[in-house]
């Protein structure tokens, strides 16, 4: 995992402190709505987290009505999904992969992480291979998996 820039970590902590997530318990996992920022207020999304057989968390993220990344942030070509560990206090972040948005403004990503309790962030980026977020999140959710 990559450390976050201190000023970005502070802004992110402040914005996540106000995140209101509607969560529903599901068998062995959690479903959470992705909260859109003002820049993509029409976006709608959800993330489902389940514990995999190997103990990792399996995520399935789906979005609709999400504007192309280049219209949200100059120079952006993709959206990147991040896992921000709750225990790290916002200091490290894991790149879970690129969220490709099709012509119908829909996207989906399936990924695994060893984390159990974390925030899911979606940011517009210049590349899917960036090491840390360089823009404010456009979608956020909180995942808290029960300890096994």
Long-range contacts (C-beta under 8 A, 24 or more apart in sequence): 1-85, 1-88, 1-92, 1-93, 1-94, 2-92, 2-93, 2-94, 2-95, 2-131, 2-132, 3-91, 3-92, 3-132, 4-90, 4-91, 4-92, 4-93, 4-132, 4-133, 5-132, 8-132, 8-133, 8-134, 9-90, 9-91, 11-136, 12-84, 12-90, 12-121, 12-133, 12-136, 12-137, 13-90, 15-136, 15-137, 15-140, 16-84, 16-90, 16-119, 16-140, 16-142, 19-119, 19-140, 19-141, 19-142, 21-140, 21-141, 21-142, 23-142, 23-144, 26-50, 29-145, 30-143, 30-144, 30-145, 32-120, 32-141, 32-142, 32-143, 33-141, 34-61, 34-63, 34-120, 34-122, 34-139, 34-140, 34-141, 35-139, 35-140, 35-141, 36-138, 36-139, 37-136, 37-137, 37-138, 37-139, 37-140, 39-67, 39-72, 39-136, 39-138, 40-66, 40-67, 40-72, 40-138, 40-139, 42-67, 43-67, 43-138, 43-139, 45-122, 45-139, 47-120, 47-141, 47-143, 49-143, 49-145, 51-145, 51-148, 52-112, 55-114, 55-148, 56-112, 56-113, 56-114, 57-112, 57-113, 57-114, 57-115, 57-116, 57-143, 57-145, 58-110, 58-111, 58-112, 59-96, 59-109, 59-110, 59-111, 59-112, 59-113, 59-120, 59-143, 60-108, 60-109, 60-110, 61-99, 61-108, 61-109, 61-110, 61-111, 61-120, 61-122, 62-106, 62-107, 62-108, 63-99, 63-101, 63-106, 63-107, 63-108, 63-122, 63-139, 64-105, 64-106, 65-105, 66-101, 66-105, 66-106, 66-107, 66-138, 66-139, 67-105, 68-101, 68-105, 69-101, 69-124, 69-125, 70-124, 72-124, 72-138, 73-124, 73-135, 75-126, 76-124, 76-125, 76-126, 76-135, 77-125, 77-126, 77-127, 78-124, 78-125, 78-127, 78-128, 79-107, 79-122, 79-123, 79-124, 79-125, 79-138, 80-122, 80-123, 80-125, 80-128, 80-130, 80-133, 81-109, 81-111, 81-120, 81-121, 81-122, 82-120, 82-121, 82-122, 82-123, 82-133, 82-137, 83-113, 83-115, 83-118, 83-119, 83-120, 83-121, 84-118, 84-119, 84-120, 84-121, 85-115, 85-117, 85-118, 86-117, 86-118, 86-119, 86-144, 87-117, 93-121, 93-132, 93-133, 95-128, 95-129, 95-130, 95-131, 97-128, 98-128, 115-143, 116-144, 116-145, 116-147, 117-143, 117-144, 117-145, 118-142, 118-143, 119-143
